[in-house]
Amino acid sequence: MRKQRLINKDWMVALTLVWLSLAAACGQFKVGFETETTDLSLPTEAPVVDGADTSQGEIETATPAAPPAHRASGLVLGSYNISFYVDRAGQVVPLVDYPGAQLSVDKNQLLYAREEASGGMDDIYLLDLESGEERNLTQTPDRGEGAPVWWPAHPELVFFVSGEMQGMGYAENPTVVGLDGSGYQVLDDTQGGPNSLSEDGTMIAYGGFDFEGVIYHWNGQREAFDPAAYGVTVDKVFKPAFSPDGRYLAWKVSGDLNGDGELSTGLAIFDLQEQSAELIHVYTVQGGGMVPHYISWSPDGSWIAYVTFGEGPAVGRESNLWVMRPDGGEETYIDSGLSPTWSPDGQQLAYVRATMSGEIGLHIAETGSWAHSPVDDLPFPETVQFIMNWITP
């Protein structure tokens, strides 16, 4: 039996929530990658103007201003089959025929997981987009790897999750390897789970669901994350997310959060310096089942995008996309959305709109007003189902 490809579980569950209705309502579609190339080169010689006196010197010509960037430029997107990128001019650039690819900020290298034909396990690959050279960084026939990401604080290595086959999945242990394939190291061989990397390169948070939360320090120290030490009592923690400055760590949490004996869920913002916590957006879930967990900090740390399920105004198993301040203030409902991703300047928030009626596609909201609209003027090769990153184009 062909094994399950190791992809970010949030993506896999999000697609499951809408796929049955999509198959009946709209399905997948493909269009070509062919795009027209605009010649933006300037003339090498100044034009001669009729009747002008050229004996007094050359006529100065103004350099045309660069055209404005497309509002979706810099987005790294994909489906379950392929990954692609939107450049500054709004051209859709194919990257690789594998999902979940991560483009480097200089746009010269690409990371992705690919199944090895010999062993049936996924390895991590690095593709040089200039030379076309592809390199297998892991080469571990008895171990599977997936969900690779760049960690800017450690440009010499790649972070990913790995593990031995366990039923239909992997242990998802936090793991690193050098860009040349050397230094393969499993940072924690006892536990894994959804993770977050601190921007300063000093910490990794991971774990949750039926396991404890963990903070791994880059010096090798591993500590259990105990919400009670911050003054809150919860039964479980889920997806972690460090704030850009590393002071705060957000977790989705569940338990008797209101003290009324009812199971509820919410977002907890833990102040790692002050050893305190804030519980925000606490609600009682209507319905059950596993759902994806998305928490996304704006680049300046002033906003949090947060996805909930099992509450209004969404219907059925649709998602709710909210934005709020880290203290819960100025909470605003945006849309039925998944995979929220901020632009590098924090002025826009991209997400995948997915409804039970079969609608799925890329939308962008403007920070502050939160007005949003679909990106429907680009020839995406397949329906956008995931947003991997938003880099400077």
C-alpha positions in Angstrom: 0.0 0.0 0.0 1.4 3.4 -0.9 2.2 5.3 2.3 0.7 8.6 3.2 2.8 11.5 2.1 4.0 13.6 5.1 2.5 17.1 4.6 1.6 19.7 7.2 -1.4 18.1 9.0 -3.2 21.5 9.2 -3.4 21.5 5.4 -4.5 17.9 5.1 -7.4 18.3 7.5 -8.5 21.7 6.0 -8.8 20.1 2.6 -10.8 17.1 4.0 -13.4 19.5 5.5 -14.4 20.9 2.1 -13.3 18.2 -0.4 -16.5 16.2 -0.7 -18.5 19.3 -1.4 -15.8 20.6 -3.8 -15.9 17.4 -5.8 -19.6 17.9 -6.5 -19.6 21.6 -6.8 -16.5 22.7 -8.6 -13.7 20.1 -8.6 -10.1 20.9 -9.4 -9.1 22.6 -12.6 -5.9 23.1 -14.5 -4.8 25.9 -16.8 -1.5 26.3 -18.6 1.5 28.1 -17.2 1.9 30.1 -20.4 2.2 33.8 -19.7 3.1 36.7 -21.8 6.4 38.4 -21.0 6.4 42.2 -21.1 9.6 43.9 -22.4 10.4 46.5 -19.8 13.9 47.3 -21.2 14.7 51.0 -21.8 16.2 52.4 -25.1 20.0 52.6 -25.0 20.0 56.0 -26.8 18.1 59.1 -26.2 15.4 59.7 -28.8 15.7 62.6 -31.3 12.9 65.1 -31.0 11.9 66.7 -34.3 13.0 70.4 -34.4 15.1 70.1 -31.3 18.6 71.7 -31.2 20.8 68.8 -30.3 24.0 70.8 -30.6 23.8 72.0 -27.0 24.0 68.4 -25.6 22.0 65.3 -25.2 18.3 65.5 -24.3 17.7 64.1 -20.9 15.0 61.5 -20.7 13.1 60.5 -17.6 13.4 56.9 -16.4 10.0 55.4 -16.3 8.8 54.4 -12.9 8.6 50.7 -12.2 5.1 49.4 -12.5 3.4 48.7 -9.1 3.7 45.1 -7.9 0.7 42.8 -8.1 -1.1 42.6 -4.8 -0.4 38.9 -4.6 3.3 39.1 -5.6 5.6 37.2 -3.2 3.1 34.5 -2.3 4.2 30.9 -2.4 1.2 28.8 -3.0 0.2 25.3 -3.9 -2.2 22.4 -4.2 -1.8 18.8 -3.2 0.1 18.2 -6.5 2.3 21.3 -7.2 3.8 24.4 -5.8 4.0 27.8 -7.5 5.0 31.5 -6.9 3.6 34.9 -7.9 6.4 37.3 -9.0 6.3 41.1 -8.8 4.7 41.5 -12.2 1.9 39.0 -11.4 3.4 36.2 -13.4 2.6 32.7 -11.9 5.9 30.9 -11.8 5.9 27.0 -11.5 8.3 25.8 -8.8 8.0 22.0 -8.5 5.6 19.2 -9.0 5.4 18.5 -5.3 3.2 20.1 -2.6 4.4 22.3 0.3 7.6 23.7 -1.3 9.4 26.4 0.5 11.1 29.1 -1.6 14.2 30.9 -0.1 14.0 34.6 0.4 16.5 35.2 -2.4 14.3 33.0 -4.7 17.3 30.9 -5.7 16.6 27.7 -3.7 13.7 25.4 -3.0 12.9 22.9 -0.3 10.4 20.1 -0.6 9.7 16.5 0.5 9.8 13.8 -2.2 9.0 10.1 -2.0 11.9 7.8 -2.7 11.0 5.1 -5.2 13.5 2.7 -3.6 12.2 2.8 0.0 8.8 4.4 -0.3 9.8 7.0 2.4 9.9 10.8 2.0 13.3 12.5 1.9 14.0 16.3 2.0 15.3 17.8 -1.3 17.1 21.0 -2.1 16.7 22.4 -5.6 19.0 25.1 -7.0 16.7 27.1 -9.3 19.6 28.7 -11.2 21.6 25.6 -12.0 18.7 23.0 -11.8 20.8 20.9 -9.5 18.7 18.8 -7.1 20.2 17.3 -3.9 18.8 14.8 -1.5 19.7 16.1 1.9 18.5 13.2 4.1 18.9 9.8 2.3 17.3 7.9 5.2 15.6 4.7 3.8 14.4 3.7 7.3 13.0 7.1 8.3 10.6 9.5 6.7 10.9 13.3 6.6 8.5 16.1 5.7 7.4 19.7 6.2 10.8 21.4 5.6 11.2 25.1 6.3 13.9 27.7 6.2 14.9 29.1 9.5 16.4 32.6 8.7 18.3 32.7 12.1 20.1 29.5 11.0 20.7 29.9 7.3 23.2 27.0 7.3 20.5 24.4 8.0 17.0 23.2 7.2 14.4 22.4 9.8 11.8 19.6 9.3 10.0 16.8 11.1 10.9 13.1 10.8 10.2 9.7 12.2 9.7 6.0 11.6 6.5 4.8 10.1 3.8 4.5 12.8 0.5 3.4 11.4 -0.6 6.0 8.8 1.8 8.7 10.0 5.1 9.7 11.5 6.3 10.6 14.9 7.1 14.1 13.6 10.2 14.6 15.7 11.9 18.0 15.3 15.0 17.5 13.1 17.7 19.5 11.3 20.2 18.9 8.5 22.9 21.1 6.9 22.4 22.5 3.4 25.1 20.1 2.2 23.3 17.1 3.7 25.7 16.8 6.7 24.8 17.1 10.4 21.5 15.2 10.3 20.2 15.5 13.9 17.0 14.5 15.6 16.5 17.2 18.3 13.9 15.2 20.3 13.5 11.5 19.6 10.8 11.1 22.2 8.1 13.5 21.0 7.1 15.7 18.1 4.0 17.5 16.9 3.0 20.9 15.4 5.9 23.3 15.9 6.9 27.0 15.8 10.4 28.4 15.4 11.4 31.6 17.3 12.7 34.3 14.9 15.9 34.8 16.9 16.8 31.1 16.5 16.9 30.2 20.2 13.7 28.2 20.7 11.4 25.6 19.1 7.9 25.0 20.6 6.1 21.8 19.7 3.8 19.1 20.9 0.2 19.3 21.9 -2.9 17.2 21.3 -2.5 14.1 23.5 1.1 15.1 24.4 2.6 17.8 26.5 3.8 21.0 25.0 7.6 21.4 24.8 10.1 24.2 24.4 13.5 23.1 23.0 16.3 25.6 23.5 19.0 25.8 20.9 21.6 25.0 23.6 20.1 21.5 23.9 17.9 22.1 26.9 14.4 20.6 26.6 11.7 21.8 29.0 8.0 20.8 29.4 5.6 23.6 28.8 3.2 23.8 31.8 0.3 26.3 31.3 -0.4 26.2 35.1 3.0 27.9 35.7 1.5 30.9 33.9 -1.7 30.9 36.0 -4.1 29.1 33.6 -5.5 25.6 33.9 -6.1 23.8 30.6 -6.5 20.1 29.6 -4.7 20.3 26.3 -2.6 22.6 24.1 -2.5 22.5 20.4 -0.8 24.5 17.7 2.0 26.9 19.1 3.1 30.2 17.6 5.9 32.5 18.7 5.4 36.2 18.5 8.0 37.9 16.2 10.0 39.2 19.2 9.9 35.8 20.9 8.4 37.2 24.1 5.0 35.7 23.7 3.9 32.1 22.8 0.4 31.5 21.6 -1.3 28.1 21.9 -4.7 27.0 21.1 -6.0 25.4 24.3 -9.0 23.5 25.6 -10.5 22.5 28.9 -12.9 24.0 31.5 -11.8 27.5 30.5 -14.9 29.3 31.9 -15.0 27.5 35.2 -18.5 26.2 34.5 -17.8 22.6 34.0 -18.2 22.8 30.2 -15.5 21.9 27.7 -14.5 25.0 25.8 -11.6 26.1 23.6 -9.8 29.3 23.1 -6.5 31.1 22.5 -3.9 31.5 25.2 -1.2 34.1 24.9 1.7 33.2 27.3 4.1 36.0 28.3 7.4 34.1 28.6 9.1 37.0 30.5 6.4 37.8 33.0 5.2 34.2 33.5 1.6 35.3 32.9 -1.1 34.4 30.4 -4.2 35.9 28.7 -7.1 33.7 27.6 -9.0 35.2 24.6 -11.8 34.1 22.3 -13.1 31.3 24.6 -16.0 29.5 23.1 -17.9 26.1 23.4 -17.4 24.0 20.4 -20.5 22.7 18.7 -19.7 19.4 17.0 -16.7 17.2 17.2 -13.8 15.9 15.1 -10.3 17.0 14.5 -9.9 20.4 12.9 -6.8 22.3 11.7 -5.4 25.0 14.0 -4.0 28.2 12.5 -2.4 31.0 14.5 -0.5 33.7 12.6 1.2 36.8 14.1 1.5 39.9 12.0 5.2 40.9 11.3 5.1 43.6 14.0 3.3 41.5 16.5 0.3 43.8 16.8 -2.3 41.4 15.3 -3.1 37.8 15.5 -5.0 35.9 12.8 -6.9 33.0 14.3 -9.1 30.2 12.8 -11.9 28.6 14.7 -14.4 25.8 14.0 -17.6 24.7 15.5 -19.0 28.2 16.2 -20.9 31.0 14.4 -21.1 32.8 12.1 -19.8 29.8 10.0 -22.2 27.0 9.2 -21.6 23.3 9.4 -17.9 22.5 9.3 -16.8 25.8 7.8 -14.0 27.7 9.4 -14.0 31.2 10.9 -11.1 33.6 10.3 -10.7 36.2 12.9 -8.2 39.0 13.6 -7.6 40.5 17.0 -5.0 42.2 19.1 -2.9 40.0 21.4 -5.0 41.0 24.3 -8.2 40.1 22.5 -9.1 43.7 21.6 -10.5 44.9 18.3 -11.6 41.4 17.4 -13.0 41.2 13.8 -14.5 38.4 11.8 -13.1 38.4 8.3 -14.5 35.4 6.4 -14.6 31.6 6.2 -10.9 31.1 5.7 -7.9 28.9 6.3 -4.1 29.2 6.1 -3.9 33.0 7.1 -0.5 34.5 6.0 0.6 38.1 6.4 2.5 40.1 3.8 6.1 41.0 4.7 5.0 44.6 5.5 1.9 43.5 7.5 -0.4 45.5 5.3 -2.3 42.6 3.9 -3.5 39.2 5.0 -3.9 36.4 2.5 -6.0 33.3 3.2 -7.7 30.4 1.4 -11.5 30.9 1.4 -13.2 27.5 1.7 -17.0 26.9 2.1 -19.2 23.9 2.2 -20.9 25.1 -0.9 -17.7 24.2 -2.9 -16.0 27.6 -3.1 -12.3 27.5 -2.6 -9.6 30.0 -3.6 -7.2 32.8 -2.7 -8.4 35.9 -1.0 -6.6 39.0 0.4 -7.7 41.3 3.1 -6.4 44.8 3.8 -5.1 45.3 7.3 -7.2 47.7 9.4 -10.3 47.9 7.2 -10.2 44.1 6.7 -12.0 44.5 3.4 -11.2 41.4 1.3 -11.6 40.2 -2.2 -10.6 37.2 -4.3 -7.5 37.1 -6.4 -9.2 36.0 -9.6 -7.0 37.7 -12.3 -4.1 35.2 -12.2 -3.8 31.9 -14.2 -3.1 29.5 -11.3 -2.3 26.1 -12.6 -4.5 24.4 -10.0 -7.0 25.7 -7.4 -5.1 27.3 -4.5 -5.5 25.1 -1.5 -2.5 26.1 0.6 -0.4 29.2 1.3 3.2 28.2 2.3 4.7 31.7 2.7 4.7 35.3 1.6 8.1 36.7 0.8 9.3 40.0 -0.5 9.0 39.8 -4.4 
